Amino acid sequence: MKFDGVDLAGARRARIEELVRERGAVSVQELCEEFEKSEATIRRDLLELANKGSVTRTHGGVMINSHVIYDLPNDKRKSIGADEKRRIADAAIEMLTGDEVVFLDAGTTALAVAEQAQRKPDCHYVTTSLGVARRLKAQKIENFFLVGGSYNGINDSFVGTLAIAAIRSLSFDISFLCCSSINVSRKSIGLHDHAYSQTQKEAISASRLNYVIADDTKFQATALIWTAEFRELDGIITNRELDDSIAAQLKEQKMEVVLT
């Protein structure tokens, strides 16, 4: 639409690009409120920008193009793919019999799992994430442990030699792992943060079972540090929107694929 020679849709999309650069990620709801436009209009804008390669679409919004080599802070990611994360968290909790020692990684999907922890209150939960620990406390979980160390603000977690030493002294029945990227051709999962990658590697080594909890957008992203190969993992819990061909490739690698 043009008004007095001004391309209003083009101007709006340019402003959306600016907001994504400023904030790292924005949701459809935020953009609807920002521009007082319908969800359908905003989604058309996001499709146009994604086709240009300006942004990467996610479930419920957009983020900076996924080829960047850093993670968005947790508070920027909480609203992205919230429904998918809830479904993944539900499946993760259902895997537990109720008496395991569970490692919950640092990440927004792990936060979603922590919100469901009251369904298995007799498990012992261990985490490096301050946000996850707070969520467990809010759920009135009595048996949880927060691993300390040097604070990492990007994913609201503790890292470094103290965290690594603590994890090495522990043993987990199952770990629910977050990641920045899943690369099927490389047969690996990765993170953008080097400091936390070392912590995650220790958790994987300390755990009897390792399950990745990640939505399907992680298969489109890249990572700086590869933390684990598929042979070190037991499976992945992801949303049912995952491409069938990717699911088939994962199963060929003897990875259990749980679609939610």
C-alpha positions in Angstrom: 0.0 0.0 0.0 1.2 3.5 -0.8 0.1 6.8 0.6 1.4 10.0 -0.9 4.1 8.1 -2.6 5.2 6.3 0.6 5.4 2.5 0.6 3.8 1.9 4.0 4.4 -1.9 4.0 8.0 -1.4 3.0 8.6 1.2 5.7 7.1 -1.1 8.3 9.3 -4.0 7.2 12.4 -1.8 7.3 11.4 -0.9 10.9 10.9 -4.6 11.7 14.4 -5.3 10.5 15.7 -2.5 12.8 13.8 -4.0 15.8 15.2 -7.5 15.2 18.7 -6.0 15.1 18.2 -4.1 18.3 16.5 -6.8 20.3 17.9 -10.0 18.8 14.4 -11.5 18.5 10.8 -10.3 18.4 7.5 -12.1 18.6 4.5 -11.8 16.3 2.5 -10.5 19.2 5.1 -7.8 20.0 5.0 -6.6 16.4 1.2 -6.6 16.2 1.2 -4.3 19.2 4.1 -2.2 17.9 2.4 -1.5 14.6 -1.2 -2.0 15.5 -1.6 -4.5 12.7 -3.3 -7.9 12.4 -1.4 -11.1 12.9 -2.0 -12.0 9.3 -0.4 -8.7 8.1 2.7 -9.1 10.4 3.2 -12.7 9.3 3.2 -11.6 5.6 5.8 -9.0 6.5 8.0 -11.7 8.2 7.6 -14.0 5.3 8.9 -11.3 2.9 11.8 -10.5 5.2 12.7 -14.2 5.6 12.6 -14.7 1.9 15.1 -11.8 1.5 17.3 -13.4 4.1 17.1 -10.5 6.5 15.7 -12.5 9.4 15.2 -16.1 10.4 11.6 -17.1 11.2 10.8 -19.0 14.3 7.6 -20.4 15.8 5.9 -17.2 17.0 8.3 -14.6 15.7 11.7 -13.9 14.1 15.3 -13.6 15.2 18.6 -12.4 13.8 19.7 -14.5 10.9 20.7 -17.9 12.4 24.2 -17.8 11.0 25.4 -15.4 13.7 27.8 -17.0 16.1 26.3 -16.1 19.4 23.3 -17.0 21.5 20.5 -14.6 22.3 20.0 -14.0 26.1 17.3 -16.3 27.6 14.9 -13.4 28.2 15.0 -12.7 24.4 14.2 -16.4 23.6 11.4 -17.1 26.1 8.5 -16.1 23.8 10.0 -17.8 20.7 8.3 -21.1 20.1 6.6 -21.2 23.5 4.0 -23.7 22.5 6.5 -26.1 21.0 8.7 -25.9 24.1 5.7 -26.7 26.3 5.0 -29.8 24.2 8.6 -30.9 24.3 8.7 -30.3 28.1 5.6 -32.4 28.5 7.1 -35.3 26.7 10.4 -35.0 28.6 8.6 -35.2 32.0 6.6 -38.2 30.8 9.8 -40.1 30.2 10.6 -40.0 33.9 9.4 -42.8 36.2 9.6 -40.5 39.2 12.8 -41.4 41.1 15.7 -40.4 38.8 18.5 -38.0 39.2 17.8 -35.5 36.4 20.2 -33.0 34.9 18.4 -30.0 33.5 20.6 -28.0 31.1 20.6 -24.2 30.7 18.2 -22.9 28.1 14.6 -21.9 27.6 13.4 -25.4 26.8 14.9 -26.6 30.1 12.9 -23.8 31.8 9.8 -25.3 30.3 10.7 -28.7 31.7 11.3 -27.2 35.1 7.7 -25.8 34.9 6.4 -29.4 34.6 8.6 -30.8 37.4 5.8 -30.8 39.9 4.4 -33.8 38.0 7.5 -35.8 39.1 8.3 -34.2 42.5 10.3 -37.2 43.8 13.0 -36.9 41.2 16.3 -35.2 42.2 16.9 -32.3 39.8 20.4 -30.8 39.2 21.0 -27.7 37.1 23.6 -25.1 36.3 20.9 -22.6 35.5 19.8 -19.9 37.9 16.5 -19.5 36.1 15.8 -23.3 36.2 16.6 -23.4 39.9 14.1 -20.5 40.5 11.5 -22.3 38.5 12.0 -25.5 40.5 11.7 -23.6 43.7 8.5 -22.0 42.5 7.1 -25.5 41.8 7.9 -26.4 45.4 10.4 -29.1 44.4 12.4 -30.0 47.5 15.0 -32.2 45.8 17.0 -29.9 43.6 20.6 -28.8 43.4 22.1 -25.7 41.8 25.7 -26.1 40.6 27.7 -22.9 41.2 30.6 -21.3 39.5 31.3 -18.2 37.4 28.0 -16.6 36.3 27.3 -16.6 32.5 24.6 -14.0 31.7 23.9 -15.2 28.2 22.1 -18.3 29.3 21.7 -17.4 32.9 24.0 -20.3 34.1 27.1 -21.1 36.0 30.3 -22.2 34.2 34.0 -22.6 34.8 36.3 -24.8 36.8 34.0 -24.8 39.9 31.0 -25.9 37.9 33.0 -28.6 36.0 34.4 -30.0 39.2 31.0 -30.2 40.8 29.5 -32.0 37.8 32.4 -34.5 37.8 31.5 -35.5 41.3 27.9 -36.3 40.3 26.1 -39.0 38.4 22.8 -38.5 36.5 20.2 -41.1 35.4 19.2 -38.8 32.5 20.2 -35.4 31.1 17.9 -33.1 29.2 20.2 -31.0 27.0 19.7 -27.7 25.2 21.6 -26.6 22.2 22.0 -23.9 19.6 22.2 -26.2 16.6 21.7 -29.7 15.5 23.7 -30.7 12.4 22.4 -33.9 10.9 25.2 -34.2 8.2 27.8 -33.6 10.9 26.0 -35.9 13.3 26.5 -33.4 16.2 24.9 -30.8 18.4 26.5 -27.5 19.1 26.5 -24.3 21.2 27.6 -20.8 20.5 29.1 -20.2 24.0 32.5 -21.8 24.6 32.4 -21.5 28.4 29.1 -23.4 28.7 30.1 -26.0 26.1 32.7 -27.3 28.5 30.0 -27.6 31.2 27.6 -29.4 28.9 30.3 -31.9 27.8 30.9 -32.8 31.5 27.2 -33.3 32.1 27.0 -35.7 29.1 29.9 -37.7 30.4 28.2 -37.9 33.8 24.8 -39.1 32.6 23.6 -42.6 31.8 21.0 -41.3 29.3 21.3 -38.1 27.2 18.3 -36.6 25.4 18.4 -33.3 23.5 15.3 -31.1 24.0 15.1 -28.7 21.0 12.5 -27.4 18.6 12.9 -27.9 14.8 14.4 -24.5 14.2 17.6 -25.8 15.7 18.1 -27.9 12.6 18.3 -24.7 10.5 20.9 -22.9 12.7 24.7 -23.1 13.0 26.9 -23.3 16.0 30.5 -22.3 17.0 31.3 -25.2 19.3 30.3 -28.8 18.7 29.7 -30.4 22.1 28.5 -33.9 21.3 28.2 -36.4 18.5 25.1 -38.4 18.0 26.8 -41.6 19.2 27.0 -39.9 22.6 23.3 -39.2 22.7 20.3 -41.4 23.1 17.6 -39.4 21.5 16.0 -36.1 20.8 12.7 -34.7 21.9 11.4 -32.2 19.3 8.1 -30.9 17.9 6.0 -32.7 15.3 6.7 -30.0 12.7 10.1 -31.5 12.1 10.7 -32.4 8.5 10.1 -36.1 7.9 13.4 -36.5 6.0 15.4 -35.1 9.0 13.5 -37.4 11.4 14.4 -40.4 9.1 18.1 -39.4 9.1 18.2 -39.2 12.9 16.6 -42.7 13.2 19.2 -44.0 10.8 21.8 -42.8 13.3 20.0 -44.9 15.9 18.7 -41.8 17.6 15.3 -42.1 19.3 13.1 -39.4 18.0 10.2 -38.3 20.1 7.8 -36.0 18.3 5.4 -33.9 20.3 
